[in-house]
Amino acid sequence: MLKALIVGASGYAGAQLAYYLSKHPQVEIAALTVSGNSLDAGKLISDYDLYPQLKGVVDLPLIATSDYSSIIENVDIVFLATEHVVSHDLAPYFLDKGCIVFDLSGAFRVNLADFYTQYYGFTHQYKHWLDKAVYGLAEWNDNAIKNAQLIAVPGCYPTAAQLPLKPMITEGLLDPAYWPVINAISGVSGAGRKASLKNHFCEVSIHAYSLFAHRHQPEIAYHLDQQVIFTPHLGNFKRGIHATITCRVKQGVIADDILNALNKYYKNKPLVRIYQKDWPSLKSVEGLPYCDIGFVLKDDHLIMISVEDNLLKGAAAQAMQCMNIRFGFNETTSLI
């Protein structure tokens, strides 16, 4: 039985990971930890003011620590559900101890040190591990994930953007002169659990933010090998990502070409569902580990719709999917 540690377990993604791990027949939770100054320290994750839905499912304490020496001996797998600056410092410690690390932050998603200076505002100190990190877009990098020690799990926006676009780009269906335009709206849980007026449910309407300045844009462009225009929006709903992607296809491309490309890459991928006669909405994926994709083609204009639960396929479910791939389990174990 493999032993897993969740660091940052009191956050939304951390709690989802705890739930999934509790159902996994080959993995058990070694410990749940939070930062030393966390207000949740010492509580059970299933306490009433945290995640009472986990009562009787995961009744483990949240251990406040920055010293993992007494925990690490019994740990095979580490999930880092932490801010990028925390993951940057913690991941090498666990990696040097021989653990397999799944990092849900952005600290190792792009294998270029200069990327972090430019877009994250810090100097990356661990080029050795940055070079070895495998991007955890599960449907596309499964072979590399099988042999990786450090898996950098993509965030919710990059996953929702890349899964529809990658088959189009790989099959050469898009006109490269026109950048795909990605307009994506996220529920407030995407901003994390820490209270702020900016994500206070009663204060949020719908608004765009970080125009031409969001750090996920260069991440998406890097892994697509294609420049894109990415505009994120915050919406007044709890969870989910709805992405509307507008593209220009090459002359002569028809709807069957689009559908065939999607089916070619996702027919045997159980967590991506393709819509043929309609397009998906958030209610089709809320609380579920899928990314649903639909499209409409008119002349040479292609609109693709991509939806996912930002806390699941956009975070915890994809991390679990990567873990299952890494250890040779069925990739949907504990997810479906």
Backbone torsions as a table, in degrees:
resi	resn	phi	psi	omega
1	MET	NA	125.3	178.3
2	LEU	-77.7	147.2	-179.9
3	LYS	-110.6	130.6	-176.2
4	ALA	-120.7	139.8	175.0
5	LEU	-111.2	134.8	173.1
6	ILE	-111.2	118.4	175.3
7	VAL	-99.5	128.4	-173.2
8	GLY	85.1	36.9	-170.7
9	ALA	-72.9	-14.8	-177.9
10	SER	-84.1	-9.3	177.1
11	GLY	-77.6	171.7	-176.8
12	TYR	-61.1	-47.0	-179.5
13	ALA	-67.2	-39.1	178.5
14	GLY	-60.6	-41.3	178.9
15	ALA	-66.9	-37.7	176.7
16	GLN	-64.8	-40.1	176.4
17	LEU	-60.7	-42.7	179.6
18	ALA	-60.3	-41.2	179.2
19	TYR	-64.0	-48.0	-179.8
20	TYR	-62.3	-43.6	-179.4
21	LEU	-64.2	-32.8	179.3
22	SER	-64.1	-23.0	-179.2
23	LYS	-96.7	-5.4	-172.7
24	HIS	-82.3	128.1	-176.0
25	PRO	-75.6	-13.6	-175.6
26	GLN	-113.1	-0.7	-175.7
27	VAL	-136.4	141.0	172.9
28	GLU	-129.8	157.1	-176.2
29	ILE	-80.7	123.2	176.6
30	ALA	-81.9	-40.3	-179.3
31	ALA	-168.1	156.4	172.2
32	LEU	-118.6	127.3	-177.7
33	THR	-125.9	156.7	175.0
34	VAL	-135.4	171.4	-179.8
35	SER	-68.6	159.8	-175.8
36	GLY	-61.5	-27.4	-178.6
37	ASN	-101.0	13.9	-178.2
38	SER	-68.5	137.4	175.7
39	LEU	-70.1	-13.6	-178.6
40	ASP	-92.5	-1.7	-176.9
41	ALA	-56.4	132.7	176.9
42	GLY	87.0	-14.8	178.0
43	LYS	-78.1	158.8	166.8
44	LEU	-77.6	142.7	178.8
45	ILE	-62.1	-22.5	-179.4
46	SER	-92.3	7.6	178.2
47	ASP	-58.8	157.3	-174.0
48	TYR	-58.2	-38.0	-176.9
49	ASP	-89.5	7.8	174.9
50	LEU	-116.9	-94.3	-176.0
51	TYR	-129.6	75.0	-177.2
52	PRO	-63.0	-17.6	175.9
53	GLN	-66.0	-14.9	178.2
54	LEU	-91.7	1.0	-179.1
55	LYS	-60.7	127.6	-177.6
56	GLY	80.7	-5.1	179.3
57	VAL	-109.8	-54.9	174.8
58	VAL	-133.3	100.0	-179.4
59	ASP	-110.9	52.1	-177.6
60	LEU	-102.5	151.1	179.3
61	PRO	-78.1	153.5	173.0
62	LEU	-92.9	110.1	-174.6
63	ILE	-89.3	122.5	177.3
64	ALA	-87.2	119.0	-177.7
65	THR	-161.4	155.0	166.0
66	SER	-123.9	1.7	179.4
67	ASP	-115.4	109.0	-174.7
68	TYR	-100.6	10.8	-175.3
69	SER	-62.5	-31.5	-178.7
70	SER	-86.2	-10.2	-178.0
71	ILE	-102.3	-34.8	-165.9
72	ILE	-64.7	-24.0	-176.3
73	GLU	-60.4	-30.0	-176.1
74	ASN	-105.2	19.8	-173.1
75	VAL	-115.8	130.3	174.7
76	ASP	-104.3	-32.7	-172.6
77	ILE	-128.8	137.3	175.9
78	VAL	-125.0	128.8	170.5
79	PHE	-105.1	124.2	177.9
80	LEU	-103.7	99.6	176.2
81	ALA	-100.1	61.9	-168.4
82	THR	-131.8	167.7	174.3
83	GLU	-63.3	156.7	-174.8
84	HIS	-61.5	-35.2	-179.6
85	VAL	-68.3	-31.0	177.6
86	VAL	-74.2	-47.0	178.5
87	SER	-60.5	-38.6	179.4
88	HIS	-55.8	-39.6	-177.4
89	ASP	-85.7	-34.4	-174.0
90	LEU	-83.4	-37.6	-174.7
91	ALA	-54.1	-47.8	-179.3
92	PRO	-60.8	-32.5	178.0
93	TYR	-61.5	-50.0	-178.5
94	PHE	-69.2	-35.9	178.5
95	LEU	-64.4	-42.1	178.7
96	ASP	-64.9	-22.6	176.9
97	LYS	-86.2	-0.5	176.8
98	GLY	91.7	6.6	179.5
99	CYS	-75.8	154.5	168.5
100	ILE	-90.6	124.9	-171.9
101	VAL	-113.5	130.5	173.2
102	PHE	-114.7	108.5	-174.7
103	ASP	-101.1	118.6	-178.6
104	LEU	-88.0	-1.4	178.6
105	SER	-90.0	-176.9	178.9
106	GLY	-92.1	9.4	-167.9
107	ALA	-68.8	-19.3	-177.7
108	PHE	-135.9	20.9	-173.0
109	ARG	-78.2	-23.2	-179.2
110	VAL	-123.1	127.8	-172.9
111	ASN	-83.4	43.4	178.5
112	LEU	-135.4	119.6	-177.9
113	ALA	-63.1	-37.9	-178.5
114	ASP	-63.2	-25.4	178.4
115	PHE	-56.8	-39.1	-175.4
116	TYR	-76.8	-32.4	175.0
117	THR	-65.4	-41.3	-175.2
118	GLN	-77.7	-42.0	-170.0
119	TYR	-109.2	-19.3	-179.4
120	TYR	-112.8	-11.8	174.2
121	GLY	77.4	21.7	174.6
122	PHE	-142.9	159.8	179.0
123	THR	-90.8	122.1	-178.6
124	HIS	-71.7	128.3	-174.0
125	GLN	-99.3	-2.7	-170.8
126	TYR	-128.8	64.0	-177.9
127	LYS	-61.0	-32.8	179.4
128	HIS	-56.9	-48.6	-179.4
129	TRP	-77.9	-30.9	176.5
130	LEU	-61.4	-39.9	178.4
131	ASP	-66.1	-31.4	-176.9
132	LYS	-88.2	-14.9	-175.2
133	ALA	-63.8	139.4	176.6
134	VAL	-109.0	130.7	179.5
135	TYR	-73.5	124.4	-170.8
136	GLY	-88.6	41.8	171.0
137	LEU	-78.1	96.2	-160.0
138	ALA	-59.4	-39.8	-176.1
139	GLU	-70.3	-18.2	-175.0
140	TRP	-111.9	-24.0	-173.8
141	ASN	-119.1	27.8	-173.5
142	ASP	-62.4	-36.9	-179.7
143	ASN	-65.1	-41.8	178.3
144	ALA	-69.4	-36.0	-179.8
145	ILE	-61.7	-35.1	-176.9
146	LYS	-59.2	-24.8	-176.0
147	ASN	-116.7	10.1	-173.1
148	ALA	-90.2	149.8	170.6
149	GLN	-98.9	-28.6	179.3
150	LEU	-122.6	116.1	178.7
151	ILE	-113.1	119.0	179.1
152	ALA	-93.4	104.4	-174.2
153	VAL	-76.5	126.9	179.7
154	PRO	-63.2	155.7	175.8
155	GLY	-80.8	-177.9	-174.0
156	CYS	-68.4	-47.1	179.7
157	TYR	-63.1	-48.9	179.9
158	PRO	-60.6	-36.0	178.9
159	THR	-66.6	-47.2	-179.0
160	ALA	-64.9	-29.0	-179.9
161	ALA	-82.0	-42.3	-172.3
162	GLN	-77.4	-37.3	-175.3
163	LEU	-60.0	-40.7	175.4
164	PRO	-73.1	-36.0	-171.2
165	LEU	-81.5	-31.8	-174.8
166	LYS	-58.2	-45.3	178.5
167	PRO	-62.7	-35.3	179.7
168	MET	-65.7	-42.7	-178.4
169	ILE	-73.0	-44.1	-178.3
170	THR	-62.0	-37.7	-179.9
171	GLU	-85.5	0.0	176.7
172	GLY	68.0	34.8	-176.8
173	LEU	-89.4	-19.8	-175.7
174	LEU	-92.5	148.7	172.6
175	ASP	-76.7	113.1	-173.6
176	PRO	-68.4	-12.2	180.0
177	ALA	-74.9	-16.3	-177.3
178	TYR	-114.6	120.0	179.9
179	TRP	-71.3	131.8	171.3
180	PRO	-58.4	139.6	179.9
181	VAL	-108.3	119.3	-175.8
182	ILE	-111.9	113.1	172.6
183	ASN	-109.3	114.2	-173.9
184	ALA	-126.9	137.9	-179.7
185	ILE	-120.5	133.1	-176.7
186	SER	-117.0	146.9	169.4
187	GLY	-69.9	164.7	-172.3
188	VAL	-67.3	-19.5	178.4
189	SER	-64.9	-19.3	177.4
190	GLY	-64.4	-20.4	179.1
191	ALA	-86.6	-0.3	178.5
192	GLY	92.5	177.8	-173.0
193	ARG	-89.3	-18.1	-177.5
194	LYS	-65.4	131.1	-174.7
195	ALA	-68.9	138.5	177.1
196	SER	-159.5	145.9	176.5
197	LEU	-62.1	-28.1	-178.1
198	LYS	-66.1	-27.9	178.5
199	ASN	-120.0	15.9	175.4
200	HIS	-65.3	126.3	-170.5
201	PHE	-55.2	-40.2	-176.7
202	CYS	-75.9	-14.1	-179.3
203	GLU	-96.4	-20.2	-175.0
204	VAL	-84.8	133.2	168.8
205	SER	-106.8	-104.7	167.0
206	ILE	-143.5	126.8	178.7
207	HIS	-151.3	148.0	174.2
208	ALA	-81.3	155.6	178.3
209	TYR	-150.4	161.3	176.6
210	SER	51.3	47.4	-179.6
211	LEU	-64.2	127.4	-176.2
212	PHE	56.2	19.4	-175.4
213	ALA	-139.4	7.3	-178.3
214	HIS	-82.4	134.0	-174.4
215	ARG	-68.0	-16.0	176.3
216	HIS	-73.8	-21.6	-180.0
217	GLN	-61.8	-51.4	178.4
218	PRO	-66.4	-29.1	175.2
219	GLU	-64.1	-46.1	178.5
220	ILE	-62.1	-48.0	-178.0
221	ALA	-62.4	-40.5	-179.0
222	TYR	-61.8	-46.6	-175.0
223	HIS	-81.4	-19.8	172.8
224	LEU	-86.2	-18.5	-170.3
225	ASP	55.6	43.2	-176.5
226	GLN	-156.8	126.2	175.7
227	GLN	-66.2	144.7	179.5
228	VAL	-138.6	159.8	168.1
229	ILE	-104.5	119.8	-174.8
230	PHE	-122.1	122.5	177.8
231	THR	-124.3	108.8	176.9
232	PRO	-83.9	150.8	177.2
233	HIS	-132.3	148.9	172.4
234	LEU	-107.1	129.1	-178.1
235	GLY	-114.6	161.7	-177.4
236	ASN	-91.3	58.8	170.4
237	PHE	-139.3	163.6	-168.1
238	LYS	-74.1	-50.9	-171.1
239	ARG	-148.1	153.1	179.1
240	GLY	123.8	155.2	171.8
241	ILE	-125.6	130.2	172.9
242	HIS	-121.2	114.6	-178.3
243	ALA	-112.3	129.5	173.2
244	THR	-111.7	118.4	-171.9
245	ILE	-118.0	121.6	-178.3
246	THR	-109.2	128.6	-176.0
247	CYS	-134.8	165.2	169.9
248	ARG	-113.8	124.5	179.9
249	VAL	-93.3	163.1	177.4
250	LYS	-69.3	155.5	179.9
251	GLN	-60.0	134.0	178.3
252	GLY	94.9	-10.7	178.3
253	VAL	-72.3	132.4	179.6
254	ILE	-117.8	171.6	-175.7
255	ALA	-59.0	-36.5	179.0
256	ASP	-62.3	-32.0	177.4
257	ASP	-64.6	-41.1	178.5
258	ILE	-63.8	-49.8	-178.2
259	LEU	-63.0	-42.5	179.8
260	ASN	-63.2	-37.4	178.5
261	ALA	-65.9	-44.0	179.2
262	LEU	-63.5	-44.4	-179.9
263	ASN	-68.1	-33.3	179.6
264	LYS	-58.5	-40.9	-174.5
265	TYR	-95.7	-19.6	-173.5
266	TYR	-121.6	0.6	-178.0
267	LYS	-56.7	-38.5	-178.5
268	ASN	-106.9	20.8	177.8
269	LYS	-107.6	104.6	-168.0
270	PRO	-68.5	-16.1	-177.0
271	LEU	-103.6	10.5	170.6
272	VAL	-120.7	125.3	-178.8
273	ARG	-117.3	132.4	-176.5
274	ILE	-104.9	129.7	175.7
275	TYR	-95.4	131.9	-177.2
276	GLN	-102.7	-34.1	-174.2
277	LYS	-116.0	1.9	-176.9
278	ASP	-153.9	-174.9	174.6
279	TRP	-132.1	151.3	-170.3
280	PRO	-80.2	163.1	175.0
281	SER	-127.9	171.8	-176.3
282	LEU	-60.9	-33.3	-176.9
283	LYS	-65.5	-16.2	178.9
284	SER	-77.9	-14.0	-175.6
285	VAL	-128.2	-9.5	-177.3
286	GLU	-61.4	125.5	-178.5
287	GLY	79.8	7.3	-177.3
288	LEU	-125.1	157.7	-172.2
289	PRO	-91.6	19.3	-173.2
290	TYR	-95.3	158.0	159.3
291	CYS	-113.2	122.2	179.9
292	ASP	-104.7	136.7	-174.1
293	ILE	-131.0	132.2	172.0
294	GLY	-134.3	170.0	-177.7
295	PHE	-156.5	159.1	171.0
296	VAL	-137.1	132.6	178.0
297	LEU	-117.0	127.0	175.0
298	LYS	-130.9	116.1	-173.7
299	ASP	55.6	-120.8	178.4
300	ASP	-106.0	20.1	179.5
301	HIS	-106.5	124.3	-178.7
302	LEU	-115.8	126.7	171.5
303	ILE	-113.1	125.2	176.7
304	MET	-115.0	138.3	176.9
305	ILE	-112.7	129.8	179.0
306	SER	-130.2	129.1	178.7
307	VAL	-131.7	147.4	177.4
308	GLU	-158.0	161.4	168.5
309	ASP	-81.9	118.0	-174.3
310	ASN	-62.4	-27.2	179.8
311	LEU	-85.2	-13.5	-175.2
312	LEU	-109.7	-88.1	177.6
313	LYS	-59.8	-26.1	177.3
314	GLY	-85.8	1.1	-179.0
315	ALA	-161.5	-92.6	-168.5
316	ALA	-65.7	-42.6	-177.8
317	ALA	-66.6	-38.1	178.7
318	GLN	-69.0	-36.2	175.7
319	ALA	-62.3	-42.3	177.3
320	MET	-67.2	-39.9	176.6
321	GLN	-58.9	-43.5	177.2
322	CYS	-64.0	-40.3	178.0
323	MET	-61.8	-44.8	179.2
324	ASN	-60.8	-42.4	177.5
325	ILE	-63.5	-44.6	-176.3
326	ARG	-60.4	-37.3	-174.9
327	PHE	-103.0	8.8	174.5
328	GLY	78.1	17.7	175.1
329	PHE	-84.3	164.2	169.4
330	ASN	-57.4	130.6	-169.1
331	GLU	-67.4	-13.5	178.2
332	THR	-101.6	7.0	179.9
333	THR	-55.8	128.7	-178.1
334	SER	71.7	-4.4	-179.5
335	LEU	-96.4	-36.2	-179.6
336	ILE	-119.0	NA	NA
